[in-house]
Amino acid sequence: MRVIFMGTPDFSVPVLEALVAAGHEVAAVYCQPPRPAGRGKKDRPTPVQARAEEMGLEVRHPVSLKGADEQADFAALGADVAVVVAYGLILPQAILDAPKRGCLNIHASLLPRWRGAAPIHRAIMAGDARTGVCIMQMEAGLDTGPVLLRRETEIGQTETTGALHDRLSRMGAEAIIEALARLDDLTPEPQPDEGVTYAAKIDKSEARVDWSRPSRQVDRLIRGLSPFPGAWCEHRGERIKLLASELAEGAGRPGEVLEAAGGGALRVACGEGAVRLLRLQRAGRGAQDAETFLRGLPLAPGEML
């Protein structure tokens, strides 16, 4: 098919690669414009733009698709279908209507659960046992369109958002290739009204660990916010990011270090139970496993985080 691809972050890159590998003609790639990044605050292209240019594809990054000129340019591509994954702009109706077969979205949840901006984070933070990807026909509402294809997977007990993100990205790439191959045979299924939840964008104010919560909630927060923005706590005024954890036995004052052994065991008490911290990061340093972290910042049982 002749495809317009619309995506921006790392999550979208495997999908673009899969479309090209499957033999589809990518008429143009739409993504967010380059933005200042790094210490020099120089404009940095998005991951999709960088990869698309490496592949020799035309890249467009309008700041909006509401204007008549942008919509005419889009329609002039004469696409059979648009594939949209984590693009970052709302698509006006004129854009949705332009491709012959409409616009298909790859969404990283089992719709109608976790419509919205942060479905992977929210699934882990809520303690969901399963998630997946849906190929959805786009319409004007927020992730409300009928579902053409869905693929499910279990969420690992110690899986972080970063690890699940990568798995779902690959699943989405495989699913859209299958959906395009079977497009004439797939039946759009309207989403039910029951079970609708919204995955609000992650706010950094959510990231501070409240050790008075039960260990299962603390563990989900740590894994759900890893690697970004990263759950955090303080030790003697220094902020420490917590990037991986698992449930553990133990009891004590919320935030009390229960174990800080040389072998890397770092257990901390919660309101109920405890968590074992597996990967941490001090300000200005790289992420470290618990054993390496404890060599640089020795902790002792009884200290408070």
TAMOWO-V813026 format. One record per residue. N is the residue number from 1. RES is the residue in one small letter. SS is DSSP state (helix for helix, strand for strand, loop for the rest). PHI is phi as a letter, one per 20 degrees, with the letter a starting at -180 (* if undefined). NEAR is the number of other C-alpha atoms within 12 Angstrom. Layout:
# TAMOWO-V813026
n & res & ss & phi & near
N & RES & SS & PHI & NEAR
N & RES & SS & PHI & NEAR
This chain:
# TAMOWO-V813026
n & res & ss & phi & near
1 & m & loop & * & 26
2 & r & strand & e & 26
3 & v & strand & c & 38
4 & i & strand & e & 44
5 & f & strand & d & 49
6 & m & strand & c & 46
7 & g & strand & a & 43
8 & t & loop & c & 35
9 & p & loop & e & 31
10 & d & helix & g & 28
11 & f & helix & g & 35
12 & s & helix & e & 43
13 & v & helix & f & 36
14 & p & helix & g & 34
15 & v & helix & f & 42
16 & l & helix & g & 51
17 & e & helix & f & 34
18 & a & helix & f & 27
19 & l & helix & f & 38
20 & v & helix & f & 28
21 & a & helix & f & 16
22 & a & loop & e & 21
23 & g & loop & n & 16
24 & h & loop & f & 27
25 & e & strand & e & 27
26 & v & strand & e & 34
27 & a & strand & f & 33
28 & a & strand & a & 36
29 & v & strand & d & 46
30 & y & strand & d & 45
31 & c & loop & b & 41
32 & q & loop & f & 30
33 & p & loop & f & 27
34 & p & loop & g & 24
35 & r & strand & c & 19
36 & p & strand & g & 13
37 & a & strand & b & 12
38 & g & loop & m & 10
39 & r & loop & f & 8
40 & g & loop & e & 9
41 & k & loop & l & 10
42 & k & strand & e & 11
43 & d & strand & f & 14
44 & r & strand & d & 18
45 & p & loop & f & 25
46 & t & loop & f & 32
47 & p & helix & g & 29
48 & v & helix & f & 39
49 & q & helix & f & 35
50 & a & helix & g & 29
51 & r & helix & f & 27
52 & a & helix & f & 35
53 & e & helix & f & 22
54 & e & helix & f & 15
55 & m & loop & e & 20
56 & g & loop & m & 16
57 & l & loop & e & 24
58 & e & loop & f & 24
59 & v & strand & d & 31
60 & r & strand & c & 31
61 & h & loop & c & 28
62 & p & loop & f & 23
63 & v & loop & f & 19
64 & s & loop & b & 23
65 & l & loop & d & 29
66 & k & loop & e & 20
67 & g & loop & f & 17
68 & a & helix & f & 15
69 & d & helix & f & 15
70 & e & helix & f & 23
71 & q & helix & f & 24
72 & a & helix & f & 18
73 & d & helix & f & 23
74 & f & helix & f & 37
75 & a & helix & f & 28
76 & a & loop & f & 18
77 & l & loop & f & 26
78 & g & loop & m & 26
79 & a & loop & f & 30
80 & d & loop & f & 29
81 & v & strand & b & 38
82 & a & strand & d & 45
83 & v & strand & d & 48
84 & v & strand & c & 43
85 & v & strand & b & 43
86 & a & loop & l & 37
87 & y & loop & f & 37
88 & g & loop & o & 26
89 & l & loop & c & 24
90 & i & loop & f & 27
91 & l & loop & e & 33
92 & p & loop & f & 23
93 & q & helix & g & 21
94 & a & helix & f & 24
95 & i & helix & f & 39
96 & l & helix & f & 34
97 & d & helix & e & 26
98 & a & helix & f & 27
99 & p & loop & f & 30
100 & k & loop & g & 21
101 & r & loop & d & 24
102 & g & loop & n & 31
103 & c & strand & d & 37
104 & l & strand & d & 45
105 & n & strand & d & 46
106 & i & strand & e & 49
107 & h & strand & d & 52
108 & a & loop & e & 47
109 & s & loop & a & 46
110 & l & loop & e & 39
111 & l & loop & g & 42
112 & p & loop & e & 33
113 & r & loop & f & 33
114 & w & loop & m & 34
115 & r & strand & f & 32
116 & g & strand & o & 30
117 & a & loop & e & 27
118 & a & loop & c & 29
119 & p & helix & f & 39
120 & i & helix & f & 47
121 & h & helix & g & 44
122 & r & helix & f & 39
123 & a & helix & f & 40
124 & i & helix & f & 39
125 & m & helix & f & 35
126 & a & loop & e & 28
127 & g & loop & m & 27
128 & d & loop & f & 27
129 & a & loop & e & 20
130 & r & strand & c & 26
131 & t & strand & b & 35
132 & g & strand & r & 36
133 & v & strand & c & 40
134 & c & strand & c & 46
135 & i & strand & e & 43
136 & m & strand & c & 45
137 & q & strand & f & 38
138 & m & loop & f & 36
139 & e & loop & c & 24
140 & a & loop & f & 18
141 & g & loop & f & 18
142 & l & loop & f & 27
143 & d & loop & l & 39
144 & t & loop & d & 30
145 & g & loop & f & 31
146 & p & loop & f & 30
147 & v & strand & e & 33
148 & l & strand & e & 33
149 & l & strand & b & 39
150 & r & strand & c & 34
151 & r & strand & c & 32
152 & e & strand & d & 22
153 & t & strand & b & 21
154 & e & strand & f & 22
155 & i & loop & e & 30
156 & g & loop & f & 22
157 & q & loop & f & 24
158 & t & loop & d & 33
159 & e & loop & f & 36
160 & t & loop & e & 38
161 & t & helix & g & 39
162 & g & helix & f & 27
163 & a & helix & f & 27
164 & l & helix & f & 37
165 & h & helix & g & 39
166 & d & helix & f & 24
167 & r & helix & f & 28
168 & l & helix & f & 38
169 & s & helix & f & 37
170 & r & helix & f & 28
171 & m & helix & f & 33
172 & g & helix & f & 44
173 & a & helix & f & 37
174 & e & helix & f & 29
175 & a & helix & f & 35
176 & i & helix & f & 45
177 & i & helix & f & 31
178 & e & helix & f & 25
179 & a & helix & f & 32
180 & l & helix & f & 35
181 & a & helix & f & 18
182 & r & loop & d & 14
183 & l & loop & g & 25
184 & d & loop & f & 12
185 & d & loop & d & 12
186 & l & loop & e & 19
187 & t & loop & d & 17
188 & p & loop & f & 21
189 & e & strand & d & 19
190 & p & loop & g & 20
191 & q & loop & f & 25
192 & p & loop & f & 16
193 & d & loop & f & 13
194 & e & loop & e & 10
195 & g & loop & n & 13
196 & v & loop & f & 19
197 & t & loop & c & 25
198 & y & strand & c & 26
199 & a & strand & e & 29
200 & a & loop & f & 20
201 & k & loop & g & 19
202 & i & loop & f & 25
203 & d & loop & d & 18
204 & k & helix & f & 14
205 & s & helix & f & 14
206 & e & helix & e & 24
207 & a & loop & e & 31
208 & r & strand & f & 25
209 & v & loop & f & 36
210 & d & loop & d & 28
211 & w & loop & f & 34
212 & s & loop & f & 24
213 & r & loop & f & 23
214 & p & strand & f & 27
215 & s & helix & g & 34
216 & r & helix & f & 34
217 & q & helix & f & 29
218 & v & helix & f & 45
219 & d & helix & f & 44
220 & r & helix & f & 41
221 & l & helix & f & 45
222 & i & helix & f & 49
223 & r & helix & f & 50
224 & g & helix & f & 44
225 & l & loop & d & 44
226 & s & loop & d & 38
227 & p & loop & e & 29
228 & f & loop & c & 28
229 & p & loop & f & 25
230 & g & loop & n & 37
231 & a & strand & f & 41
232 & w & strand & b & 38
233 & c & strand & b & 32
234 & e & strand & c & 24
235 & h & strand & c & 21
236 & r & loop & l & 12
237 & g & loop & n & 12
238 & e & strand & e & 15
239 & r & strand & e & 22
240 & i & strand & c & 31
241 & k & strand & e & 40
242 & l & strand & d & 46
243 & l & strand & d & 42
244 & a & strand & b & 39
245 & s & strand & b & 37
246 & e & strand & b & 32
247 & l & strand & f & 29
248 & a & strand & b & 27
249 & e & loop & e & 20
250 & g & loop & p & 25
251 & a & loop & b & 25
252 & g & loop & r & 26
253 & r & loop & f & 24
254 & p & loop & g & 29
255 & g & loop & n & 37
256 & e & strand & f & 31
257 & v & strand & f & 31
258 & l & strand & e & 31
259 & e & strand & b & 32
260 & a & strand & b & 29
261 & a & loop & e & 22
262 & g & loop & f & 18
263 & g & loop & f & 15
264 & g & loop & o & 25
265 & a & loop & f & 30
266 & l & strand & c & 44
267 & r & strand & d & 40
268 & v & strand & c & 46
269 & a & strand & f & 38
270 & c & loop & d & 34
271 & g & loop & g & 24
272 & e & strand & c & 26
273 & g & loop & m & 30
274 & a & strand & b & 35
275 & v & strand & c & 44
276 & r & strand & d & 40
277 & l & strand & e & 44
278 & l & strand & d & 36
279 & r & strand & b & 36
280 & l & strand & c & 37
281 & q & strand & b & 32
282 & r & strand & e & 28
283 & a & loop & g & 19
284 & g & loop & m & 10
285 & r & loop & c & 13
286 & g & loop & f & 17
287 & a & loop & f & 23
288 & q & strand & c & 25
289 & d & strand & f & 26
290 & a & helix & f & 33
291 & e & helix & f & 24
292 & t & helix & f & 24
293 & f & helix & g & 30
294 & l & helix & f & 27
295 & r & helix & f & 19
296 & g & helix & e & 17
297 & l & loop & c & 22
298 & p & loop & f & 21
299 & l & loop & d & 28
300 & a & loop & c & 22
301 & p & loop & g & 21
302 & g & loop & o & 20
303 & e & loop & f & 23
304 & m & strand & d & 25
305 & l & loop & d & 34
